[in-house]
């Protein structure tokens, strides 16, 4: 967790926990998110933006932690959730790749 933004554009599907205890960083209010909360925020935005688009298939990779989608409504019919994928094999087949921005994912995406 840590300081991210002054304000996060929230959506109904997002889980955002604000810890406004008066703390400031460079005059900006701090917002603290756990990794799970951040993932839920990103997944919620993707579901809102891409849900129901029949010409788009979304592979939502949740990781191995059980219950990653707890609290979410059923996924739209064009979404498929899996724990893990062979990323290097999958990337050449993708038109778009939304990632958490880790160095491995970024470097693999650049290669493909």
DAZIUR-V651620 format. One record per backbone hydrogen bond with DSSP energy under -0.5 kcal/mol. CO is the residue of the C=O (numbers start at 0). NH is the residue of the N-H. E is the energy in kcal/mol with one decimal. If there is no record, write none. Layout:
<<CO,NH,E> <CO,NH,E>>
This chain:
<<7,9,-1.4> <10,13,-1.7> <13,15,-0.6> <15,17,-0.6> <16,18,-0.5> <16,31,-0.5> <17,19,-0.6> <18,20,-1.5> <22,29,-1.1> <24,27,-1.9> <27,24,-2.4> <30,3,-0.6> <33,37,-2.4> <34,38,-2.4> <35,39,-2.7> <36,40,-2.1> <37,41,-2.5> <38,42,-3.1> <39,43,-2.6> <40,44,-2.1> <41,45,-2.3> <42,46,-2.7> <43,47,-2.3> <44,48,-2.4> <45,49,-2.9> <46,50,-2.0> <49,52,-1.9> <51,53,-1.0> <52,55,-1.9> <55,57,-0.5> <56,58,-0.5> <57,59,-0.7> <57,79,-2.6> <58,60,-0.8> <59,61,-0.7> <59,81,-2.1> <64,67,-1.0> <66,69,-1.9> <68,71,-2.3> <75,78,-2.1> <77,57,-2.9> <79,59,-3.0> <81,61,-2.6> <82,62,-1.6> <84,86,-1.7> <85,88,-1.1> <85,89,-2.0> <86,90,-2.7> <87,91,-0.5> <89,92,-2.0> <90,93,-1.6> <96,98,-0.6> <101,105,-2.6> <102,106,-2.7> <103,107,-2.5> <104,108,-2.3> <105,109,-2.2> <106,110,-1.8> <107,111,-1.3>>
